[in-house]
Amino acid sequence: MSDQFIKNIEHKAILEMESLVQYQEGTVVSRTLAQSKAHSVTLFAFDKGEEISAHSAPGDALVYVLDGEAEIMIGDEKFYLKKGQTIVMPANIPHALFAKERFKMLLIVIFQ
């Protein structure tokens, strides 16, 4: 068993978060960095027009946009985020993400 809790990323190295996941035409790419019963940390790259349809999760989900622009629905509200902006999608509230342009995000979900 590994003593590393953060995976799929080099340890003790200076890295640029945005470069750790690459765009691919016509798809959503993800890279899990950490996952447990208490949390999940994942990088995503969305090609323009790609989406994650409405769903809810049992934890609060923080989205930090690393590149591009995203449309995020939380309940009945639409939010438009661009590089450098963040938003929290509350637990058990339906939410969806749509790539108005290509975008990358860091997603941190905290479960109770």
C-alpha positions in Angstrom: 0.0 0.0 0.0 1.3 3.4 -0.9 1.8 6.2 1.6 0.9 8.8 -1.0 -2.6 10.2 -0.6 -2.3 12.4 -3.7 -1.8 10.3 -6.9 -1.3 10.7 -10.6 0.9 13.7 -10.0 4.6 14.1 -9.4 5.5 14.8 -5.7 8.1 17.3 -4.6 8.0 19.1 -8.0 6.8 22.6 -9.0 4.0 22.1 -11.5 1.5 24.2 -13.4 -2.0 22.9 -12.5 -3.4 23.9 -15.9 -0.9 21.8 -17.7 -1.7 18.6 -15.8 -4.8 17.8 -18.0 -5.0 18.2 -21.8 -7.9 19.1 -24.1 -9.1 16.4 -26.4 -11.4 17.1 -29.3 -15.1 16.2 -28.7 -14.7 15.0 -25.1 -14.2 15.7 -21.4 -10.9 14.5 -19.9 -10.5 13.9 -16.2 -7.5 13.2 -14.0 -8.2 12.1 -10.4 -5.6 13.4 -7.9 -7.2 12.2 -4.7 -10.3 10.3 -3.7 -11.6 8.9 -0.4 -14.9 8.6 1.4 -14.4 12.2 2.7 -13.1 14.0 -0.4 -12.4 14.0 -4.2 -9.9 16.1 -6.1 -10.1 16.0 -9.9 -8.8 18.0 -12.8 -11.0 18.3 -15.9 -10.6 19.6 -19.5 -13.8 20.2 -21.5 -13.8 20.7 -25.2 -16.1 23.4 -26.5 -19.7 22.3 -26.4 -19.1 19.4 -24.0 -21.0 19.1 -20.8 -21.8 17.2 -17.6 -25.5 16.9 -17.4 -27.6 17.8 -14.3 -26.9 15.6 -11.3 -26.5 16.1 -7.6 -23.8 14.9 -5.2 -23.8 14.3 -1.5 -21.0 16.7 -0.9 -20.2 20.4 -1.5 -18.3 20.8 -4.7 -15.8 23.7 -5.3 -15.0 24.5 -9.0 -11.9 26.6 -9.8 -11.6 27.5 -13.4 -8.0 27.1 -14.6 -8.6 28.1 -18.3 -11.4 29.2 -20.6 -15.1 29.8 -19.8 -17.9 27.7 -18.3 -21.6 27.9 -17.8 -22.6 26.3 -14.5 -26.2 25.6 -13.5 -26.9 25.3 -9.8 -30.6 24.6 -9.2 -32.4 27.1 -11.4 -29.6 29.6 -11.5 -26.9 30.0 -14.3 -23.4 31.3 -13.5 -20.7 32.2 -16.0 -17.2 31.7 -14.9 -13.8 32.4 -16.5 -10.2 31.7 -15.7 -9.3 32.5 -12.1 -12.9 32.3 -10.8 -14.5 29.8 -8.4 -17.9 28.8 -7.2 -19.3 26.2 -4.7 -22.1 23.9 -5.8 -23.9 23.0 -2.6 -24.5 19.3 -1.7 -27.7 17.7 -2.8 -28.6 20.6 -5.2 -28.7 19.6 -8.9 -26.0 21.1 -11.0 -24.6 20.9 -14.5 -21.5 22.2 -16.4 -21.3 23.3 -20.0 -18.2 24.5 -22.0 -19.1 27.7 -23.7 -15.5 27.6 -24.8 -12.9 25.0 -24.0 -12.2 25.1 -20.3 -10.2 23.4 -17.6 -11.2 23.2 -13.9 -10.1 21.8 -10.6 -13.0 20.1 -8.8 -12.8 19.6 -5.0 -15.7 17.7 -3.4 -16.0 17.4 0.3 -18.3 14.7 1.7 -19.6 14.4 5.2 
